[in-house]
Amino acid sequence: MTRFAFIAVLAVFMAGPAQAQDITAGSLKISAPWVRATPKGASVGGGYMTIANSGNAGDRLVGGTSDVSNRLEIHAMSMEDGVMKMRPVAGLDIKAGQTVEFKPGGYHVMFVGLKQPLEQGQHVKATLRFEKAGDVAVDFTVKGIGARDVGSGKVHGH
């Protein structure tokens, strides 16, 4: 093995699985998928990511599945009369040229009926279902229980 090849292989192993990769499905690009670790006994967990549609036609996220939970749902959070409300939505349009950010306090995927706690450092495999792009495998990185919404610097509960 040449010295360059050895260094390249070593760099790949040093990077490890924590390096999130973008997932492309048709005109959709899913970036930085992560979930927050959950305390023992929690029955739900929230998943976050960014979905960008670079195509000329819209698509729609309609659901998904995961081995770590009984169901995977799409949820929206909003503030109404000073009260934070969360509700499931039947689907979420990703319009042509649009980027939708799934983040604490906004849209997110909800892992409902967790079969075990989500522990920091683990990876959660899920399949997101889109009307046009079809089923897309996504690997969510589990971050700490207090993981922050990087954009605002605030800690959001779920």
C-alpha angles and dihedrals in degrees: 000000000000119000091247093051091048091052091047092051091046091051091053092052093045091053090059128183095303091084103098115215128208114250118216123200113171107306093343124098119192113199137187100358112191142157130203118246113252131221119247111281096024113142098198139042133188126232126202137190144133122259118195124187111204094173134098094246132057126242132197131226103220104172143293148209139244135186091226094063142034092237141010115212136179113238137186127203123203140167114245121177091339093309124111109229129190125199137169116246125208092228144333125234117226101197124208109280092010130126118204119197118208105204142147109288093024138048115346141152114251121215100210122196098018112209093205138001116280108239127205112261095027125113124230118208117211139163118226116205120216126182094233107016091047123205115356123190112225129186111209118201113222111231127188124294090253095046110154137227094251093206096060102024089227126127112234124198123216 
